[in-house]
Amino acid sequence: MPAVDPFEHDPLQADRPPRFARFLAALSGTSVAVAVALGVVAAILLNPVFALPFTVVLGRTLFLAMVLLLVFAAARQWQPRRLPEWMPDWLLPVVVVGLTAPLAVALVYVLAVGGNVLDFVFSPQRVRGYLWLSAITLIMGLVLALVAVARERLAQVRARELKVELERSRLDKQSVDARLSLLQAQIEPHFLFNTLANVQALVEAGSPRAGPVLQSLIAYLRAAMPRLHAGQPTLESEIALVRAYLQLMQMRMPDRLQFEVGLPTALLGLRFPPMGLLTLVENAVRHGIDPSEEGGRIEVGGEPLPGGGARLWVSDSGVGMTETATPGLGLANLRDRLAALHGQAARLTLSEVVPRGVRAEIDLPAGRPDEGST
Amino acid sequence: MKDPHDAPMATTGAQAEPARWPAPGISALIADDEPLLRERLAQHLQRLWPALQVVAQARNGREAIELFDQFEPRVAFLDVHMPGLTGIDAARAIGRRAEVVFVTAYEQYAVQAFEQGAIDYLVKPFDEARLADTVQRLQQRLAVSEVRAPVDDALLDRLADELRRREPARRWLQWIKASIGPTVRLIPVSQVVYLRSDEKYTLVAWAGGEALIRKTIRELADELDPQAFVQVHRSTIVNLHHVAQVVRGANETADIHLRGRQEVLPVSRSFLHVFRQM
């Protein structure tokens, strides 16, 4: 099985780079700079207390700052993954830093006295220095730890925001793509030129049908053109579009297509995504009637549902859907637009018709306060 | 105008005497699934080339081949897009037995191929001047010799492949047919969240429900697009597009949380590699 990555975002959030890599990453330029700055501040604060030259004090505080930074980064990366519920994840590293501070200072002093511990213990001046240095180091360590934790938090929040943004822009792009391809699919050149060729044939033959057929073509084109000022899209306008389309198709394949469009007048005022039913009817032609030598019948209908909603359907007696027939963007797009207009309760289902054909059904829930985008 | 409903038929009174009779002129066949367009082409041909007799009209590729074999016309006008067998398929069956002119509406790829292969074609809706050019070329070719212009078989093969690729039939499963009560529901695979083996059957789960189908998980693993559907367990295939997140647990296992379904799917150790590189 290929290791695929069809996502722009990573579904495996628990998976992170190895700990050592993260440890090294934590020792970034910024954190080292912060540690150095803290070390310098500590040295300036401690300078009046010590009799030593400033450079020696600075050396010690810088050394301590670096030790604390290493310890903090290590504690952060190697702490157990599962912590007790009451324990915030920053607590352990901060405690470790707090404990390390006096120890590290002790180490500095032991080094300073050349390993002679007694020399250190019996010098009140040195003990005082030790306590001062420990206190300042402790404060320095805690400040360092808290700053680091805060930065990490901030980075997480930003990453999450970025991810949300990315996801949103991906969805935006998807919907724009879908709308574009829907528009392009509507006035497919193949459909348009074939229809025009038929109209031309009628006109040349002086057939009285030419007028009505042109009317249907105009109605279809008007509805299928991208509309800038769309009014309230209703089932009534949708049904008119579907009828125009079917009349054109029947002119083209009179021996292969019969149709019936009927809807109770009570349903005509319902809000409906423009070109929604048309998508289903075009599907019925493309997958059901057109591939069939004998053709078939398309029925478009609807009925009110007991609860106050409505059911609409498009059924055909064509060759039926093969399992590998590409559904096209139109159907998925229609699902989304139904949800936008009528909420998640709106449903679009497809089923097979016996003995052959496909039936698409749309269930619209009972009216709800109108909102949603069109 | 003739009633187009009664096609296919021989239009020269051949019904009474289906045996071929040596036509004084040159015979032709027109194949198009749209009757008005067959009629129009026949009428224009009559005006431009009175000696040409349209002996048969076919509604699809299969009829075109049958009628061609019956009448053996010297010219065949074949619509590219027809139900069942296409015009390209018919042309391959006809081979070099006739001069073939393709008729098409805006099949850009086909037009380019015809240009390259020097194959005659008409684009619908055509005007009479264009048809007159075609007629002239046909007349010249028929007058010069009895030897047919070589039909580029390779080109036709390529075009037939191209058409098939444009047809809805694709390689991967796009619909799952599941019996729910008395009806057979068609569920687009893009909506399927996961599939799980259930003895002889397979459970198909989507956001709005679930159903049992007869195919085994093994068959489905072969038929579904591996870009989206991956096996995560001996008995489970999941649609990656519906995975909310994968949470790694202890002992080299993981749990899949889904969008649109409450249940959590386990990933077994041997399939964990699927997620490792993400």
HADDOCK unambig.tbl for C-alpha pairs under 7 A between the chains (distance, minus, plus):
assign (segid A and resid 3 and name CA) (segid B and resid 274 and name CA) 5.14 0.50 0.50
assign (segid A and resid 3 and name CA) (segid B and resid 277 and name CA) 6.62 0.50 0.50
assign (segid A and resid 4 and name CA) (segid B and resid 227 and name CA) 6.48 0.50 0.50
assign (segid A and resid 5 and name CA) (segid B and resid 278 and name CA) 6.20 0.50 0.50
assign (segid A and resid 6 and name CA) (segid B and resid 227 and name CA) 6.76 0.50 0.50
assign (segid A and resid 10 and name CA) (segid B and resid 278 and name CA) 6.35 0.50 0.50
assign (segid A and resid 11 and name CA) (segid B and resid 244 and name CA) 6.39 0.50 0.50
assign (segid A and resid 11 and name CA) (segid B and resid 245 and name CA) 4.58 0.50 0.50
assign (segid A and resid 11 and name CA) (segid B and resid 246 and name CA) 5.99 0.50 0.50
assign (segid A and resid 12 and name CA) (segid B and resid 245 and name CA) 5.65 0.50 0.50
assign (segid A and resid 12 and name CA) (segid B and resid 246 and name CA) 4.75 0.50 0.50
assign (segid A and resid 12 and name CA) (segid B and resid 247 and name CA) 6.62 0.50 0.50
assign (segid A and resid 12 and name CA) (segid B and resid 278 and name CA) 6.80 0.50 0.50
assign (segid A and resid 13 and name CA) (segid B and resid 245 and name CA) 6.67 0.50 0.50
assign (segid A and resid 13 and name CA) (segid B and resid 246 and name CA) 6.72 0.50 0.50
assign (segid A and resid 13 and name CA) (segid B and resid 247 and name CA) 6.96 0.50 0.50
assign (segid A and resid 14 and name CA) (segid B and resid 247 and name CA) 5.58 0.50 0.50
assign (segid A and resid 14 and name CA) (segid B and resid 248 and name CA) 5.89 0.50 0.50
assign (segid A and resid 189 and name CA) (segid B and resid 106 and name CA) 6.59 0.50 0.50
assign (segid A and resid 190 and name CA) (segid B and resid 105 and name CA) 5.68 0.50 0.50
assign (segid A and resid 190 and name CA) (segid B and resid 106 and name CA) 5.50 0.50 0.50
assign (segid A and resid 193 and name CA) (segid B and resid 105 and name CA) 6.05 0.50 0.50
assign (segid A and resid 193 and name CA) (segid B and resid 124 and name CA) 6.60 0.50 0.50
assign (segid A and resid 193 and name CA) (segid B and resid 125 and name CA) 6.46 0.50 0.50
assign (segid A and resid 194 and name CA) (segid B and resid 105 and name CA) 5.91 0.50 0.50
assign (segid A and resid 194 and name CA) (segid B and resid 124 and name CA) 6.53 0.50 0.50
assign (segid A and resid 194 and name CA) (segid B and resid 125 and name CA) 6.94 0.50 0.50
assign (segid A and resid 196 and name CA) (segid B and resid 125 and name CA) 6.74 0.50 0.50
assign (segid A and resid 197 and name CA) (segid B and resid 124 and name CA) 5.95 0.50 0.50
assign (segid A and resid 197 and name CA) (segid B and resid 125 and name CA) 4.33 0.50 0.50
assign (segid A and resid 198 and name CA) (segid B and resid 36 and name CA) 5.97 0.50 0.50
assign (segid A and resid 198 and name CA) (segid B and resid 37 and name CA) 6.11 0.50 0.50
assign (segid A and resid 201 and name CA) (segid B and resid 36 and name CA) 6.20 0.50 0.50
assign (segid A and resid 201 and name CA) (segid B and resid 37 and name CA) 6.58 0.50 0.50
assign (segid A and resid 201 and name CA) (segid B and resid 40 and name CA) 5.59 0.50 0.50
assign (segid A and resid 252 and name CA) (segid B and resid 34 and name CA) 5.36 0.50 0.50
assign (segid A and resid 253 and name CA) (segid B and resid 34 and name CA) 5.41 0.50 0.50
assign (segid A and resid 255 and name CA) (segid B and resid 5 and name CA) 5.57 0.50 0.50
assign (segid A and resid 290 and name CA) (segid B and resid 83 and name CA) 6.13 0.50 0.50
assign (segid A and resid 291 and name CA) (segid B and resid 83 and name CA) 4.55 0.50 0.50
assign (segid A and resid 291 and name CA) (segid B and resid 84 and name CA) 6.06 0.50 0.50
assign (segid A and resid 292 and name CA) (segid B and resid 83 and name CA) 5.66 0.50 0.50
assign (segid A and resid 292 and name CA) (segid B and resid 84 and name CA) 6.60 0.50 0.50
assign (segid A and resid 293 and name CA) (segid B and resid 60 and name CA) 6.92 0.50 0.50
assign (segid A and resid 293 and name CA) (segid B and resid 83 and name CA) 5.56 0.50 0.50
assign (segid A and resid 293 and name CA) (segid B and resid 84 and name CA) 6.36 0.50 0.50
assign (segid A and resid 323 and name CA) (segid B and resid 173 and name CA) 5.70 0.50 0.50
assign (segid A and resid 323 and name CA) (segid B and resid 174 and name CA) 5.69 0.50 0.50
assign (segid A and resid 323 and name CA) (segid B and resid 175 and name CA) 4.83 0.50 0.50
assign (segid A and resid 323 and name CA) (segid B and resid 176 and name CA) 6.66 0.50 0.50
assign (segid A and resid 324 and name CA) (segid B and resid 169 and name CA) 5.43 0.50 0.50
assign (segid A and resid 324 and name CA) (segid B and resid 170 and name CA) 5.46 0.50 0.50
assign (segid A and resid 324 and name CA) (segid B and resid 171 and name CA) 6.66 0.50 0.50
assign (segid A and resid 324 and name CA) (segid B and resid 172 and name CA) 5.94 0.50 0.50
assign (segid A and resid 324 and name CA) (segid B and resid 173 and name CA) 4.67 0.50 0.50
assign (segid A and resid 324 and name CA) (segid B and resid 174 and name CA) 4.78 0.50 0.50
assign (segid A and resid 324 and name CA) (segid B and resid 175 and name CA) 6.48 0.50 0.50
assign (segid A and resid 325 and name CA) (segid B and resid 168 and name CA) 4.70 0.50 0.50
assign (segid A and resid 325 and name CA) (segid B and resid 169 and name CA) 4.99 0.50 0.50
assign (segid A and resid 325 and name CA) (segid B and resid 170 and name CA) 6.47 0.50 0.50
assign (segid A and resid 325 and name CA) (segid B and resid 174 and name CA) 6.16 0.50 0.50
assign (segid A and resid 326 and name CA) (segid B and resid 168 and name CA) 5.43 0.50 0.50
assign (segid A and resid 326 and name CA) (segid B and resid 169 and name CA) 7.00 0.50 0.50
assign (segid A and resid 326 and name CA) (segid B and resid 170 and name CA) 6.99 0.50 0.50
assign (segid A and resid 326 and name CA) (segid B and resid 174 and name CA) 6.02 0.50 0.50
assign (segid A and resid 350 and name CA) (segid B and resid 185 and name CA) 5.86 0.50 0.50
assign (segid A and resid 350 and name CA) (segid B and resid 186 and name CA) 5.11 0.50 0.50
assign (segid A and resid 351 and name CA) (segid B and resid 183 and name CA) 6.64 0.50 0.50
assign (segid A and resid 351 and name CA) (segid B and resid 184 and name CA) 5.35 0.50 0.50
assign (segid A and resid 351 and name CA) (segid B and resid 185 and name CA) 4.02 0.50 0.50
assign (segid A and resid 351 and name CA) (segid B and resid 186 and name CA) 4.93 0.50 0.50
assign (segid A and resid 352 and name CA) (segid B and resid 183 and name CA) 6.93 0.50 0.50
assign (segid A and resid 352 and name CA) (segid B and resid 184 and name CA) 5.34 0.50 0.50
assign (segid A and resid 352 and name CA) (segid B and resid 185 and name CA) 6.31 0.50 0.50
assign (segid A and resid 352 and name CA) (segid B and resid 186 and name CA) 6.87 0.50 0.50
